[in-house]
Amino acid sequence: MVGQQPQQQQQQTFKSLYRFGLFFIAGSLAAFGFHALTQTSPWTLLGWRLQLRQLHHLPTAHYLQTRDEFAVYSVDELNAFKEFYDKSVSDSVGASFSEAEQTNIKEALGALRLAQDMYNAGKDDKATRLFEHALALAPKHPEVLLRYGEFLEHSQRNIVLADQYYFQALSISPSNSEALVNRQRTADVVQTLDERRLLSLDEKRDALSAIHETHSALRRAKKEAYFQHIYHSVGIEGNTMTLAQTRSVLETRMAVDGKSIDEHNEILGMDLAMKYINASLVQKLEITLKDILELHRRVLGHVDPIEGGEFRRNQVYVGGHVPPGPNDLVILMQRFERWLNSDHTNSLHPVNYAALAHYKLVHIHPFIDGNGRTSRLLMNTLLMRAGYPPVIIPKQQRSKYYHFLKLANEGDIRPFMRFIADCTEKTLDLYLWATSDLPQQIPMLIQTESEGGELAKLQSHTAQSFAELYDTSSGSGANAVP
């Protein structure tokens, strides 16, 4: 025992020296690393930190696409139908450019360089016009989308639109590292902004719900909105009736000189469909395929009673969009019905749910005619079940409406959902204004992008409509809206 004590002391001394040596080596390496970093330029050090941050937040499918939420076909089916299905979906990645497109791209890149020069010189107005010119020339070029998005984000503080362009750049070029980094920076911020917007809509809906349905101003507002809804919905499809003529047809059932029979019947069909919604669909827990067919039967019944409530039997073409073939309609509509009543939809905000349902139905395009009107009526049915009023999509924003549907076909549904949210808010504002102490300034029902003097005409027309609203007694038609 006594002989083992010096041996144990030697072992402890060796361990202490070994630990000290390791500590010294580690300290030396740390000091060397710190010295190297401090000698590095600030830009290099910032780049090193950004690289670490990018490695920590690796891109996921969330940044690449949002199509799963609303896709009509599965990915496998899209690949199988690639030859004839929606070109904007199947050929958006890796498409080759024609000679004319290459010429436009060269000019666009030149405009892009000038735009950046103007921006660096502090001439934002000129930079904006040059960026817009470049985008018009090459709307599918990732470099144009990225640079314009960065300008919008940093100069114009429009992070929502910037994120939309980053998303488009990723859709065209999924491996684009700049687009990935930019989208990682904006995606969560934009999602938060969208969620706040929806909460604001809920607050306005609740404020409207607090007004008793017997309130005389509310009843008059509902009657006027009923006319407005039909007028704008048929107007989007090309009906030339004015608001006053639309009201006359609905109230008197008398013909308007100089207008076609079909234009009269489109208005009467919408009237029947909206009364059917109020009588049968608003209180239903589930919307079935039969309900959608009955809705369409009323929309088209006066115009084409043979096709009303029946799936189309021919292939149709809608601008650049090629809807599914007639042989696919039954199974696609059955899938749509299941989605419409699934547990998943209960987790969606009512405005997003209604917008998605609208898009899905109009994308399938199951009918030979009346798809847009039926989709908008279905959307409003879902909104009304959630306590919202029927949303008015103004015919003056027809081009914007179709543009956002086109963007949805290309893979990004969010601009269309935001557009529906905008229309929802303006409709809520109309009701809240009509039931409040009247301010001096009459709010615009819709901010249009009309050309020339159309905006002034619409302002005058809106003021007249509201004046008529408060001169109208709450008679027939007031009970035909929620």
Long-range contacts (C-beta under 8 A, 24 or more apart in sequence): 54-181, 54-184, 57-184, 59-180, 59-183, 59-184, 62-187, 63-170, 63-180, 63-183, 63-184, 63-187, 64-170, 64-174, 65-170, 65-171, 65-411, 66-167, 66-411, 66-412, 66-413, 66-414, 67-411, 67-413, 69-356, 69-413, 70-356, 70-359, 70-360, 70-408, 70-413, 72-324, 72-332, 72-360, 72-363, 72-364, 73-324, 73-332, 84-322, 85-322, 85-324, 86-321, 86-322, 86-409, 87-320, 87-322, 88-320, 88-321, 88-406, 88-409, 88-410, 89-409, 89-410, 89-411, 92-140, 92-171, 92-172, 92-410, 92-411, 93-171, 93-172, 93-173, 93-174, 95-140, 101-138, 104-137, 104-138, 105-137, 105-138, 105-141, 107-137, 108-133, 108-134, 108-135, 108-137, 108-138, 108-141, 108-144, 109-134, 109-138, 109-141, 109-143, 109-144, 111-137, 112-143, 112-144, 112-147, 112-148, 115-147, 115-151, 116-147, 119-151, 119-155, 124-155, 124-156, 127-151, 127-155, 128-156, 140-168, 140-172, 141-172, 142-169, 142-172, 142-173, 142-176, 142-179, 145-169, 145-172, 145-179, 146-176, 146-178, 146-179, 146-182, 149-182, 150-182, 153-182, 153-186, 159-186, 159-189, 159-190, 159-193, 160-190, 160-193, 160-418, 162-186, 163-187, 163-189, 163-190, 164-407, 164-412, 164-414, 164-415, 167-411, 167-412, 167-414, 168-410, 168-412, 171-410, 171-411, 171-412, 194-414, 194-417, 194-418, 197-418, 197-421, 198-349, 198-351, 198-352, 198-421, 200-425, 201-351, 201-388, 201-421, 201-424, 201-425, 201-428, 204-425, 204-428, 204-429, 204-432, 205-386, 205-387, 205-388, 205-428, 206-387, 207-432, 208-389, 208-428, 208-431, 208-432, 208-435, 209-387, 211-435, 215-435, 216-474, 217-434, 217-435, 217-470, 218-431, 218-434, 218-435, 219-474, 219-478, 220-434, 220-469, 220-470, 220-472, 220-474, 220-478, 221-430, 221-431, 221-434, 221-435, 221-469, 222-389, 222-431, 222-478, 222-481, 222-482, 223-469, 223-472, 223-474, 223-477, 223-478, 223-481, 224-434, 224-465, 224-466, 224-468, 224-469, 224-472, 225-389, 225-390, 225-392, 225-427, 225-430, 225-431, 225-481, 226-274, 226-477, 226-480, 226-481, 227-477, 228-392, 228-445, 228-465, 229-274, 229-380, 229-390, 229-392, 230-267, 230-270, 230-271, 230-274, 231-395, 232-392, 232-393, 232-394, 232-395, 233-270, 233-372, 233-373, 233-376, 233-377, 233-393, 234-263, 234-266, 234-267, 234-270, 234-373, 235-395, 235-398, 236-372, 236-393, 236-395, 236-398, 236-401, 237-266, 237-372, 237-373, 239-263, 239-266, 239-267, 241-267, 243-461, 243-465, 250-477, 251-476, 251-477, 262-303, 265-302, 265-303, 266-302, 266-303, 266-373, 268-302, 269-298, 269-299, 269-300, 269-301, 269-302, 269-303, 269-370, 269-373, 270-299, 270-373, 270-377, 272-298, 272-299, 272-301, 272-302, 273-298, 273-299, 273-373, 273-374, 273-377, 274-377, 274-390, 274-480, 274-481, 275-480, 277-377, 277-380, 277-381, 277-384, 278-480, 278-481, 278-482, 281-381, 282-381, 282-384, 282-385, 282-482, 284-385, 286-340, 286-341, 287-337, 287-340, 287-341, 287-378, 287-381, 287-382, 288-337, 288-341, 289-333, 289-334, 289-336, 289-337, 292-333, 292-337, 292-361, 292-374, 292-378, 295-374, 295-377, 295-378, 295-381, 296-367, 296-370, 296-374, 299-370, 299-373, 299-374, 299-377, 300-367, 300-369, 300-370, 303-369, 303-370, 304-368, 304-369, 307-367, 307-368, 307-369, 308-370, 310-367, 311-366, 311-367, 312-365, 312-366, 312-367, 312-368, 313-368, 314-368, 316-365, 316-368, 318-365, 319-402, 319-406, 320-406, 320-409, 321-363, 321-365, 321-406, 321-409, 323-363, 323-364, 323-365, 324-364, 324-365, 329-364, 329-366, 332-364, 332-366, 333-364, 333-366, 336-360, 336-361, 336-364, 350-382, 350-383, 350-385, 350-386, 350-387, 350-388, 351-383, 351-388, 351-417, 351-420, 351-421, 351-424, 352-417, 353-382, 353-386, 354-379, 354-380, 354-382, 354-383, 354-386, 354-391, 354-420, 355-379, 355-413, 355-416, 355-417, 355-420, 355-421, 356-413, 356-417, 357-382, 358-420, 359-405, 359-408, 359-413, 359-416, 362-405, 363-408, 363-409, 379-420, 383-424, 384-482, 388-424, 388-428, 389-427, 389-428, 389-431, 389-481, 389-482, 390-427, 390-481, 390-482, 391-420, 391-423, 391-424, 391-427, 392-423, 392-426, 392-427, 392-430, 392-445, 392-446, 393-420, 393-423, 394-423, 394-445, 394-446, 394-448, 396-446, 396-448, 396-449, 396-450, 396-454, 396-458, 397-446, 397-448, 397-449, 399-449, 400-449, 434-466, 434-469, 442-466
